Amino acid sequence: MVDARDAARYIISLDVNKEYFTKRLVKLNGREFYEGNARLNKILHMAQNIYIGREGKKLINADFYAYDNGGVIPDIQENYAFLIATNANTEFRVDETDQIFFHKVFVMLKDAPIEELIEIDHEDPAWEEKHMFHNRKKDQIMNSLAYADDYRDRYEAANFYIDRMII
């Protein structure tokens, strides 16, 4: 499995023109946040789910939590500004096969409006199951592996596309 920070750093490194992972503030679902932070977490979450549907196991070694705007890795969300500020000077440990997978997911999702990425995230059954637990953070942990069969069907077209992409 890939460390969540290494996965985030690698995905951020793909944004060579610094146009996707920015500090532009947006407000959705009663929350104000950096659009780039949400985009990064959505790409990580979708990569995790697509991979689970494909391989039946996790790609990223972190739990996702059901926040108002979808699945989030709290460490990535809370350290987003640091991650984008230091990314050029930081190494990441992601093997070549996983780099290719992350790169393809990034290309597939990078230009989607943040509202659509959040909407897709809200269709995740693991998020639907946990998003109402706002009182205790531990109750917001999503069990994505429990939905591996659903993800296999749900992301079949995404995996078909990923398998045929040339990067």
C-alpha positions in Angstrom: 0.0 0.0 0.0 1.0 3.6 -0.6 1.4 6.1 2.2 -1.3 8.7 2.0 1.2 11.6 2.1 3.3 10.0 -0.6 0.2 9.5 -2.8 -0.8 13.1 -2.2 2.7 14.4 -3.0 2.8 12.4 -6.2 -0.6 13.6 -7.4 0.3 17.2 -6.5 3.5 16.8 -8.6 1.4 16.0 -11.6 0.0 19.6 -11.5 3.1 21.1 -13.1 1.4 24.4 -13.9 -0.1 24.7 -10.4 -3.6 25.2 -11.7 -5.5 22.4 -9.9 -4.1 22.4 -6.4 -4.6 26.0 -5.4 -5.8 28.0 -2.4 -8.9 29.3 -4.2 -11.7 29.4 -1.6 -15.1 28.0 -2.4 -18.2 27.5 -0.3 -20.3 24.4 -0.7 -22.7 22.5 1.6 -22.2 25.1 4.3 -18.4 24.7 4.3 -15.7 27.1 3.1 -12.5 25.4 1.9 -9.7 25.4 -0.6 -11.0 24.0 -3.9 -7.6 22.3 -4.5 -7.7 20.6 -1.1 -11.1 19.1 -1.9 -9.9 18.2 -5.4 -6.9 16.4 -4.0 -9.0 14.4 -1.5 -11.6 13.5 -4.2 -8.8 12.2 -6.5 -7.3 10.2 -3.6 -10.7 8.9 -2.7 -11.7 7.9 -6.2 -8.3 6.3 -6.8 -8.9 4.2 -3.6 -12.4 3.2 -4.6 -11.5 2.4 -8.2 -8.5 0.4 -7.1 -10.6 -1.5 -4.5 -13.1 -2.3 -7.3 -10.2 -3.5 -9.5 -8.0 -5.4 -7.0 -10.2 -6.0 -4.0 -7.8 -4.3 -1.7 -6.8 -0.8 -0.6 -4.2 1.2 -2.5 -3.7 3.9 0.1 -2.9 3.0 3.7 -5.2 5.6 5.3 -8.8 5.7 6.4 -11.2 8.1 4.6 -13.7 9.9 6.8 -17.2 10.9 5.7 -17.1 14.7 5.8 -19.8 17.0 4.4 -18.2 17.3 1.0 -17.2 13.6 0.7 -14.5 11.3 1.6 -11.4 12.9 3.2 -8.1 11.8 4.7 -7.9 14.2 7.7 -4.1 14.3 7.6 -4.1 15.4 4.0 -6.9 17.9 4.5 -5.3 19.4 7.6 -1.8 19.6 6.0 -2.8 20.7 2.5 -1.2 24.1 2.6 2.1 22.5 3.8 1.9 19.7 1.2 1.5 22.1 -1.8 4.1 24.6 -0.4 6.8 21.9 0.1 5.9 19.5 -2.7 8.7 20.6 -5.1 11.3 19.9 -2.4 9.9 16.6 -1.2 10.4 13.1 -2.4 7.6 10.5 -2.5 7.7 6.7 -2.3 5.3 5.5 -5.0 6.3 2.6 -7.2 6.0 3.0 -11.0 2.9 0.9 -11.3 1.1 2.9 -8.7 2.4 6.2 -10.2 0.8 5.2 -13.5 -2.5 4.4 -11.9 -2.6 7.7 -9.9 -1.6 9.6 -13.0 -4.4 8.1 -15.0 -7.0 8.8 -12.3 -5.6 12.4 -12.1 -6.0 12.9 -15.9 -9.5 11.4 -15.8 -10.7 13.7 -13.0 -8.5 16.9 -13.0 -10.8 19.0 -15.1 -14.1 18.0 -13.5 -15.9 20.8 -11.6 -15.5 20.4 -7.9 -19.2 20.3 -7.5 -19.4 17.2 -9.7 -16.5 15.5 -7.9 -18.3 16.1 -4.6 -21.6 14.8 -6.1 -19.8 11.6 -7.2 -18.3 11.2 -3.8 -21.8 11.5 -2.2 -22.9 8.5 -4.3 -20.4 6.3 -2.5 -22.2 3.8 -0.3 -19.4 3.9 2.3 -19.9 7.7 2.5 -23.7 7.4 2.6 -23.4 5.0 5.5 -21.2 7.3 7.6 -21.8 10.9 6.7 -24.4 11.7 9.4 -22.0 11.0 12.3 -20.8 14.5 13.1 -20.4 14.2 16.8 -17.6 11.7 17.0 -14.9 11.5 14.4 -14.2 7.8 14.9 -17.8 7.1 13.8 -17.1 8.8 10.4 -14.5 6.2 9.3 -15.6 4.8 6.0 -15.3 1.0 5.4 -14.7 1.1 1.7 -13.5 -2.5 1.6 -17.0 -3.6 2.6 -18.2 -2.3 -0.8 -15.6 -4.0 -3.0 -18.3 -5.8 -5.0 -20.3 -2.6 -5.5 -17.1 -0.8 -6.6 -16.2 -3.5 -9.1 -19.5 -2.8 -10.9 -19.7 0.9 -10.2 -16.2 1.6 -11.5 -16.1 -1.0 -14.3 -16.2 1.7 -17.0 -13.5 3.8 -15.2 -11.2 0.8 -15.0 -11.9 0.0 -18.7 -10.9 3.5 -19.5 -7.8 3.5 -17.3 -6.6 0.2 -18.8 -6.7 1.8 -22.3 -5.2 5.2 -21.4 -1.7 6.0 -22.6 0.2 8.3 -20.4 
